[in-house]
Amino acid sequence: MAENVAAYPSKAFFVSMLTRDIELKDAILDLLDNCVDGIMRQLPTDVLENSPTPYTGFWARINASPEFFSIKDNCGGIPKEVAKESAFRLGRADLKRDQDIPTVGMYGIGMKRALFKLGRHSEVCSQHERDQYCVTIPPEWLDDDNDWNLDMVDAEDRMDENGTRIVVTELHPSIARQLDPDKHRFLSELRAEVSNLFALIIKKGFTVYLNNARIEPANLDILVPSDFNQRTIKPYAYKATIDDVDIELVVGFYRELASQIEIDMETEDEQHIPRRTSDNAGWTVICNDRVVLSRDKTPITGWGVRDIPKYHNQFIAIAGVVQFSSNNSLQLPLNTTKRGLDTSSFIYWHTLDYMMDGLKMFTSFTNKWKGRETETNDDFSKLTLRSATEIADFIPLESWSKVRRGHDSELRFIPDLPTPPTEKTTRRVSFVRLKEEIELLGDFFFENPQASPAEVGNRCFDRALEEVKKEYER
């Protein structure tokens, strides 16, 4: 006679494994992703694709302290049937759900993983059209391996707008500490992450608040000329549609070239504290409007690979943005946290060749003009900043060329960058002097003993040159 053998999972083990490899920051960002996915589920496709600000009017408010965490939005709410059948399941049963919209939800674990990461008591209340309800996950449920069902009750009051409110209490001690601004820098770091990773979505109209303070988007601009037909400094661009994924990349300069003096100052200041003017340099990778890699300067995005040099402060003016868009989120080069690349993705490795193709042009340009950077200032002065995500649409159709032996949809714009004259007209002057002597001259010339050595050296040279010219004029 057959007997039953227990084969159901242990909740404690399951929850531990689910949350072990995700950072608190990524768990919270997952909840913010869900807000944006809610917007995408209700907006018409033509609005998402054609409006420059499709997310206008939608918002999310995050409040965090050692006592509780909450996130509230007006992004449409969760349909009651979806909540009953799948939203609270630990893993998505229907992988085809949302196949017609560009979300980043893939596995159906984001919300639950975030709740378990934060604390032991969670309440999710949602309002969608005529339905309003709450689902609670209490500590007793987490401790009971036999009961995998949750109670849903009708909410007593309607919200002002359709949306979802999540409140987590009984925070884990380590989480409560991170959410205490007197003990940890986590909240300021979270603000910076939202600014970077949701930069494009915020620019498209979405509003995010952290503890009632609005978060501003990070900069994704690149310099372009008013006329792409003139021979001047222009970005490199590539676009294609491969395996249901739309790909678009742009790389160029977001500022003028750094002078050798600036590069020296960039490395470290007098107190050996690294300077931060490199923060806007590097590659930013975006999947369905979410930034998954920000300002990267590593081999993952081609730096130091093959004939491309490793990132150096000499290249602080170079920035690139790659966008992947698809209604099939499983085709995107995302890992399970949605905050990093799946480096085994064919789509990404195919695109990386063109990222490196463009990157090489601008590292070579920078090297060719090394020591003569100021000679390019006139070209840079005629350029204006434009969002990197708009530049491909700004390039004239006739300026694009087909990629040889590529897919029919693959097109490139290859800029004809200025080259320096054969004869070099500038030289670098460099010497070392005692610190107290530099401070004495700084005080004399600028009334500031802490003036940079570069400024003091320049002034000394200009002063000596002026005296010599006067002698010759006599």
N, C-alpha and C positions, 0 to 999 in steps of 0.2 A: 504493500500500500504506500503510495507516494505521500510525502509530507512537505509542507511549505518550508522554504529556506529563506531567511531574511536577505534581501538584495537591494533594499532601498538605501539611498545615500545618507550619510550623516550631515546634518545641516551645519554643524560646527566646522567640519572638515571642508564642506563645499564652500561655505562663506569665506573661510580662511584662504583657500586656494584662489577664490574669485578675486579677493582684494589684495592678496600678497604682492602682486607685481604691478600694481597701479599706485602712483603717487596721489596724494590728496588733491593737488592742483589739477591733475588730469581727471579725477573723479568729478570735481566741480565743473570743469569745462565740458564734460560729457552731458551734464544737466543743461548747460547753456546750449549745447548742440541740439538737444531735444526741443528747446524753445524755437530755434530757427527751423528745424524740421517741421514743427507745427505750422509755421508761417507758410512753408513751401507746399504743405498739403492743401492749403485753402486758396492760394493765389493761382489765377489762370496761367497757363504756360507762357502765353504771349507777354504777360506782365513780367514774369521772371526773366524772360530772355531779352526783352526789348526796353524795359524801363530802366533808367539809370539809378533810380532809388526805389526799388520794389518793396523794401522793408520799412518804408516811412510809416510812422504811426504805431509800430510794434515796439515793445520794450520788455526788459527783464530786470527785476530788482533782486539783488543778492544782499542778504544781511547775515553777518557772521560775528559771533562772539564766543567766549568760553562756555556760555550757557546753552546756546542753540545755533543752528544754521537754518536759513530759509532761503528759498528762491521762489519768486512769484512772477508770472508773465501774463500777457494778454494775447497769446499766440494761438488761440482757437480751442484749446482744451483737448482732452482725450475722449473720443466717443465711448459711450458706456459699454457698448458691445466689445469694443477693442480692449477696454480695461478688464472686462469679465473673461475674455477668451485668451488674450495674449500679452497685454502690456505688463502684467506682473509675473509672467512666467519667466523662469530662469533660462533664457535662450529662446530665440525666435523659431517657431515651427514653420511659419510661412515665409520663405525667403523671397517670394515674389511680391510681397507687399511693398508698396512704394516704388515699384519698378518703373513707373512713368514720371517720377519726379527726382530731381538731383539732391537727394539727402546724403548723409554720411552714416546713417544708422544701418548696421549690417547684421549684427549678431543677437540683438535683443537682450543685452545684458547691462547696458550703460547705466540706466536709472537704478536698477537694483544694486549693482556693484557700488555705485556712489552712496546709496543709502546705508549699505552695510559698512562701507569704509568710514562713514562719518560717526555713526552711533548705533544705539540699540533700540531706539524708539522712533518710528517714522510715521508721518501722516501725509498722505497725498490726497488733496482735494482738487477736483476738476469740474469745469463747467463747459459743456459743449452743446450748443444750440439749446434745446429744452431740458437737457439732463444736467443735474448737478449732484455730485456724490463725493464721499470720502472713503478711502481705504487706509486702514491702520496696520502697521507691522509692529506689534509689541514685542518686548523681550521674551515673553512666554512662547511666542511662535518660533523664535530663533532657537529656543531650547528644546522644542518638541519635534523629534524626528518622525513622528507618526502622522502629524497633521500638516499638510502642505497647502491647505486652502486658507484664504484670507476673507475677512468680513468686509462687505461693502454696504454702506448706509447712505441714505439720502441726506444731502447737506441741508441744513436748516435755512440758510440765507443764500440768495443769489449774489454772485459777484457783479461788479459794475460792468465787466466785459468778459467774454469767453476766454478762459485761460486755465492755468494750473498753478496751485500753490503747494509747495512741499516744505514741511517743517520737520527737522530732526532734532531730537533732544536726547538726553543721556549719552552725550558725546563720549567717545573713547578718550581717556586721559591724554594720550599723545596728540589727539586732534584738538582737544580743548586748549592745550598749550599753544599749538600753532595758530589758533584763532585768537590768541590774546596778544594784542599789539604791544603790550608792555614786556612781553617775554620772547616775541618772535617777529621776524620780518615777513612772515608768510603773506599777510594781507597786502602789503605793498608789492610783493613779488607777483601775487595773483593779479593785481591791477595792471602791472606791466605786461603780464602774459595775455590778459584779455585784450589789451590795447594792441599787441602784436598779432595774436592769432585770429582775432575777429576784426582786424583792421578793415578789410574789404567790406564785410557785412555792415559794420558801423558806418562806413562811408556811404553805403547804399541805403542808409536810413534807419537801421536798427539802433535802439538806445539801450545802453547797459549801465546800471547803477550798482556801485558797491558801497554798502553802508551809507546810502543816500547821496553819494558823490558820483557824478556822471563821469564815465570813462571816455577819453578822447582816443581816436584811432592813431596808430603809428603811421609814419610816412612811407608810401610806396611809389614815390615819384622818380622819374628819369628825365634828363634834359633832352629836348628835341628842337629842331629848327622849325620856323614857320613854313619853309618850303623844302620838301624832301628832294627836290631836283637839284638844289645847289650843292656844290662840293664843300661840305663842312662836316662837323662832328655830328654823327647820327647813330642811333642804336641799331643793333642787329636784331632781327625778328624771325620767327619760325612759327608756322601753324599747320595743323593737320587734323584729320579725323581717322582714328585707327581703332578697330575693335570696339566701336560705339563710344569711344572716348574722344572728346574734342580737346586738342592740345594747342596751347598758345604760349610762346615765350618771347621775352624781350630782355636784352641786356645792353647796358651802356654806362654812361656816367650820370651821376646825380649831382655832381659839383665839379669845380675845376680841379686840375691835377694838383697834387700836394707837392710843394717845393721840398728840396732836400732839408732845409731848415725845419720845416713843419714835420717832416718824417722823423728827424732827430728828436724833436720835442714830443712827438707822438709816443715814442717808446716809453719814456718815463719822465716825470718831473723831478724837481730837486729832492723831493721826499721819497722818490722811487715808487710813486703811486701811478699805475697805468692810466693814461689818458683815454678818453672815450669817443674821440671823433671818428673812430672806425665803426661805430655802432650801426650806421646805415649801409655799410658795405656788405657784399656777399649775396648769396642766392636765397630768395624766398620762394617756397613751393606751396601752391594753393590747390586744394581739392574741393570742388563744389563750393567755392567761396570761402572755405575754411583754410587758414594758414596752418600747414602741418610741419613746416620747417622754416625758421626765420633767420635771415642774415647768416646763412651757413657759409663757412670758409674752410671746409674740410674736403678730403677726397670724395666724400659722398656726392658732392656737387661738382666734382671735376678738378678742384684745386690740387696741384701737385701730382696729377695723373698724366702719364705720357709726356708730351712736350709742353704742358702747362705748368708754370712755376707754382710752388706753394704760396699761400697767401702771405703777403708782407705788407707793412704799412705803406709801402710805395703804391699799393693798389687800393688805397682807402676811398678812391673816387668811383670805383666800379660796383655796380649793383645790377642784379637781374631778378626777374620774376617769372615763374612758370605756373601756368594754370592748367589743371586737368578738370574736365567737366563731363559728367555722364549721369544718365538716369539709372544706370546699373552700378550702384556703389561698390559692388564686389569687383568691378573691373578697375577701380581706382588703385593707385599704388600706396595704399594705406596699411599700417599695421593695426592690430586689434585695439590699441589705445586711441587710434585716430589722431595721434599727436606725433607720429613719426612715419617714415617711409618704409614700405615693404621693398627692400632693396633687391629682392628676387623678381620683382615685377618686370615682365617684358616691356610693358608700356614705358616704364621709367628708364630702363636701360637704353631703349631705342631713343628716347628724348634726350638722354644724357649726352649722346654724341653731338647733338645740335647745341646743347648748352655749352659744351666744351669748344665747339666750333666758334660760337660767338665770344666766349670768354677769352679765347686765344687772341682774337682781334684787338681786344682792349688792353690785355696785359702787354702785347707787342707794341701797341701805340704808346703806352705809358713808358716802356723801356726805350723806345726810339726818341722820345722827347725828354728823357732823363737829363737833368742839368739845364734844360732849356724850357722848363715848364711855363715860365712867364710868357714865352713867345706864342703860346696857345690861348692866352687870356682873351685876345680879341675875338677868337672863334667862340669861346665859351660865353662871352658877354652877349652874343646874339641869340643864345638859346633860351628856352623857357621850360619850366618844369611842367610835366604832364603825368597823370597817373599811369603807371606802367600797364595797368589792365585795360587802358583805352588806346594805347599807342598803335596796336595792330590795325585797328579800324581807321586810324588817322593816316596810315601809309597809303598812297595812291595805288589802285589796283594794278596799273601798268608797271609799277616798280617791283612787284613780286616776281620771282622766277621759280620754275618747277625744280624739284630736287631730282637730279639724275638717278635713275634706277630706284626711285622711291615709289610710294603709293601715289595714286593720281591726285589725292587731296593734299599732298605735301608741298608747301610753298615756303620760300625763304626770301627775306630782304637782306641783302649784303651791302653794308655801307661802304662808300669809297672815302676812307678817312684821309685827312691831310697828312703829308709826310714832311719831316723837317728838311730845310735846305742842306745840301751836302756839307757846306762849310759851317762848322760850329763856331758861334760867336761869343759864347759864354764859357766861363770856367768857374769851378767851385773854389772858394777860399776857406780854409779851415785851419785853426790853430788852437792851442790850449794855453790858458793863463790861470794864475792863482785865483781862487774863489773870492778872496777879499779884494783883489784888484778889480775884478768884474763888478763887485758890489759898489766899489768906490766910483767907477765910471757910470754905473746905473744911477747912482744918487746924483752925480754931476749932470748927466744928460736928461734924465727923466724924473729926478727927485724921487726915485724909487730904487732902493738898494736891491730889491727882489726882481728887478726887470730881468727878462730872460737873457741868457748869454747870446742868443741869436740876435736879439734886438740891439744889444750893446755892440756886438761885432759889426752889425750893419751900420750903426751910427758912427763908429770909429772909422770905418772904411770911407763912408760918405764925407766925413769931416776931413780926413786926410786928402781925399781926392779933390775936394773943394779948395784946400790950401795949395795943392800942387797946380791946379788949373789957374789960380790967381798968380802964381809965380811965373807961369808961362805967358800970361797975358801982359806982364810988365814990360 
